[in-house]
Amino acid sequence: MSTRELWVDGLSSTAAVAKGAVSSPPGAASSAYEAAARDTWRPVDMPPAGGSEAYREIIRYATLAPSGLNSQPWSFRLRADELLIHPDFTRRLPVADPDDEQLFVALGGAAENAHITARAFGMSGDLAYH
């Protein structure tokens, strides 16, 4: 057997092992993670009726905003008819983002997603920074 044939044979064996390592057995049930991911990324067929369900959907879409290293440095709070987004400094990245610039950029992305979703649901409102 030549070196080339040995190398190609070894490569195909490695690929087969790698494929077996990441694939699920046939007929295996989906994991809880896959179910949660499907629920998170599911589209909304129609706007929710209103109230807490509408705000829950707005928050769900807001959390899909990108953030540095997917740190998701935000927390949400409902107050009357306001959705407040606060920085979650426990999720800051002091080495990668010492000035918290990316943290606040991520907050802006979450706020914009929330605003776009609210408008799509027929709600009005303004974005404000306090």
C-alpha positions as CSV (number, residue, x, y, z in Angstrom):
1,M,0.0,0.0,0.0
2,S,1.4,3.4,-1.0
3,T,1.7,6.3,1.5
4,R,-1.0,8.1,-0.4
5,E,-3.4,5.2,-0.2
6,L,-2.6,4.8,3.5
7,W,-3.2,8.6,4.1
8,V,-6.5,8.6,2.2
9,D,-7.7,5.5,4.0
10,G,-6.8,7.0,7.3
11,L,-8.5,10.2,6.5
12,S,-11.8,8.5,5.6
13,S,-11.6,6.5,8.8
14,T,-11.1,9.7,10.8
15,A,-14.1,11.3,9.0
16,A,-16.2,8.3,9.8
17,V,-15.3,8.5,13.5
18,A,-15.9,12.2,13.6
19,K,-19.2,11.8,12.0
20,G,-20.3,9.2,14.4
21,A,-19.2,11.3,17.3
22,V,-21.4,14.2,16.5
23,S,-24.5,12.6,15.0
24,S,-27.4,11.3,17.1
25,P,-28.3,7.6,16.8
26,P,-31.2,7.0,14.4
27,G,-34.6,7.5,16.0
28,A,-33.2,9.4,19.0
29,A,-35.5,11.9,20.6
30,S,-34.4,15.5,20.3
31,S,-32.7,17.0,23.3
32,A,-34.1,19.6,25.6
33,Y,-31.6,22.1,24.1
34,E,-32.9,21.5,20.6
35,A,-36.5,21.9,21.8
36,A,-35.6,25.2,23.6
37,A,-33.8,26.4,20.4
38,R,-36.8,25.6,18.3
39,D,-39.1,27.5,20.7
40,T,-36.8,30.5,20.8
41,W,-36.4,30.8,17.1
42,R,-40.0,30.0,16.2
43,P,-41.8,32.7,14.1
44,V,-44.9,34.4,15.4
45,D,-47.9,33.6,13.1
46,M,-49.9,36.6,14.4
47,P,-49.3,39.3,17.0
48,P,-50.3,38.2,20.5
49,A,-53.6,39.6,21.9
50,G,-51.8,42.0,24.2
51,G,-50.9,42.3,27.8
52,S,-48.2,40.1,29.2
53,E,-48.1,37.7,26.3
54,A,-47.3,40.5,23.9
55,Y,-44.5,41.8,26.2
56,R,-43.2,38.2,26.5
57,E,-42.9,38.0,22.7
58,I,-41.3,41.4,22.5
59,I,-38.7,40.4,25.1
60,R,-38.1,37.1,23.3
61,Y,-37.3,38.9,20.1
62,A,-35.2,41.5,22.0
63,T,-33.0,38.7,23.4
64,L,-32.1,37.5,19.8
65,A,-30.0,40.7,19.4
66,P,-26.3,40.0,19.0
67,S,-23.9,40.6,21.9
68,G,-20.2,40.4,22.4
69,L,-19.3,36.7,22.9
70,N,-23.1,36.1,23.2
71,S,-22.9,37.4,26.8
72,Q,-26.4,38.8,26.6
73,P,-25.7,41.6,29.1
74,W,-29.3,42.8,29.7
75,S,-32.2,42.4,32.0
76,F,-35.8,43.3,31.3
77,R,-38.4,44.7,33.6
78,L,-42.0,45.7,33.0
79,R,-43.4,48.8,34.6
80,A,-47.0,49.8,33.8
81,D,-46.8,50.1,30.0
82,E,-43.1,50.4,29.8
83,L,-40.5,47.8,29.0
84,L,-37.2,48.7,30.7
85,I,-33.9,47.2,29.6
86,H,-31.1,47.5,32.1
87,P,-27.4,46.5,31.7
88,D,-26.5,43.3,33.6
89,F,-23.0,44.1,34.8
90,T,-22.6,40.6,36.1
91,R,-22.3,39.5,32.4
92,R,-19.8,42.2,31.4
93,L,-16.5,41.2,29.7
94,P,-13.8,43.1,31.7
95,V,-10.9,41.8,29.6
96,A,-12.4,41.9,26.1
97,D,-14.5,45.0,26.7
98,P,-13.0,47.0,29.6
99,D,-14.9,50.2,28.8
100,D,-18.3,48.3,28.5
101,E,-18.7,49.7,25.0
102,Q,-19.8,46.4,23.5
103,L,-22.2,45.9,26.5
104,F,-24.0,49.1,25.6
105,V,-24.0,48.4,21.9
106,A,-25.7,45.1,22.7
107,L,-28.3,46.9,24.8
108,G,-29.0,49.1,21.8
109,G,-29.5,46.1,19.6
110,A,-31.9,44.5,22.1
111,A,-33.8,47.8,22.5
112,E,-34.0,48.1,18.7
113,N,-35.3,44.6,18.3
114,A,-37.9,45.3,21.0
115,H,-39.0,48.5,19.3
116,I,-39.3,46.8,15.8
117,T,-41.3,43.9,17.3
118,A,-43.6,46.2,19.2
119,R,-44.3,48.2,16.0
120,A,-44.9,44.9,14.1
121,F,-47.5,44.1,16.8
122,G,-49.2,47.4,16.2
123,M,-48.0,49.0,19.5
124,S,-46.6,52.5,19.5
125,G,-43.9,53.9,21.6
126,D,-40.6,55.6,21.7
127,L,-37.1,54.5,22.6
128,A,-35.6,56.6,25.3
129,Y,-32.3,56.5,27.2
130,H,-32.3,57.5,30.9
